[in-house]
Amino acid sequence: TNQGLTINTQASDYMLQLVDAYDTLVRITKATPAVVTIPNDSTINFPIGSAVLIGWNGLGQVSIAGEVGVTVDTPDTYNIGKQFGKITAIKTGANHWEIEGNLEPV
């Protein structure tokens, strides 16, 4: 049966963890700008195909950054475009992620 999403609320900058893959929304509630970091495989090795949903719920805009050695491909910048917007980060290869969703245009 569908248990729904697990909500992982974070009030500060945050590095993605294995528990965030698949049925989790990482909900950022920081009052100032926040950074969500995608870890290098040598730090935390997500399986290829892992998907993480990330949302901006605080006052500070949320940016997505790859740890050193991580490639992040996205059609726009790495910032979530609007408060309450969501993006999905998908691991497509070793140290390679693609992001799609409510991104801020360049």
N, C-alpha and C positions, 0 to 999 in steps of 0.2 A: 504493500500500500504506500501511497505517497505521503510522506511525513512533512512535506513542505520544506522551505529553506530554513537553515540554521542562521540566526542573525549574530554576527560577530561585531559588536560595537566597539570602536576604538576612538578615544578622545585625544590622541596624539599621533605623531608620525608613526608609520607602521611598516614592517617588513612582512610580506606574505608568508604564511606557514602552510605546511601540507594539509592541515585540517581545513583550510579555506577552499580547497579544490572541490569542485562539483556542487553540492547542494548547500552552499554558504553564500550569504551576502556580507561582504566586509563593509560595514556602515561607518563612515568617518564623521565624527561629530565635533571636531576641533573648532574652536572659536577663531583661530587665526589660520593662515594658509598651512596645508598639510601635504606631506609627501608619502605616497605608498610606494615602497620599493619592491621590485621583482628581484628575488635573489639569484645569484649565480648558482649553477648546478653544483659547484664545489661547496656552497653554503647549505643549500636545501635543494635536493634534486627532485622536482616535480616530474611525474611521468608525462611523456609526450601525450598530448590530447587533454591534459588538465585544463579546466576552465574555471576562472574566478570572477565572480560578479562583485563590482566595487561601486559604492554609492557615496555621494556628497550630501551629507545631512546637517553639517554644522554651518557656522558663518564663514569659515575660511575655505577658499577654493582648494580643491584636491588635485594634485599633480601626480603623475605616474612616472617613476624613474626606474631604469634598470641598474642593478648593481654593476660594478666594473666587469666588463666581458659579456654583458647581456645585450643582445640586439632586440630592440622593440620597434616593430613596424606598425604604422598607423596612418590613416588617411589625413589626419590633422595633427594638432599639437598633442602633447601628453596630458593636457588639463581636461578635467571633466567640465563641460561647458556651462552648466547651470546648477544651482542648488537643487537638490533632490534628483539630479540626473544620475544615470547609471552607465557604466561601461563594463564590457567583458574582456578579460585578458585570457588568451588561449595559447598554451605552449605548443608550438608547431615543430620544434626541433631542439637539439642541444643548445642551451643558452639562447634560444630564439622564441620570442613571443609576438603575437599579433593582437592589436587592440581595436575594438569597434564599439560604437555606441554614441552616447551623448558627449562628443568631444567638442572642444572649442575650436572654431575655424582659425586658420593661420591669419 
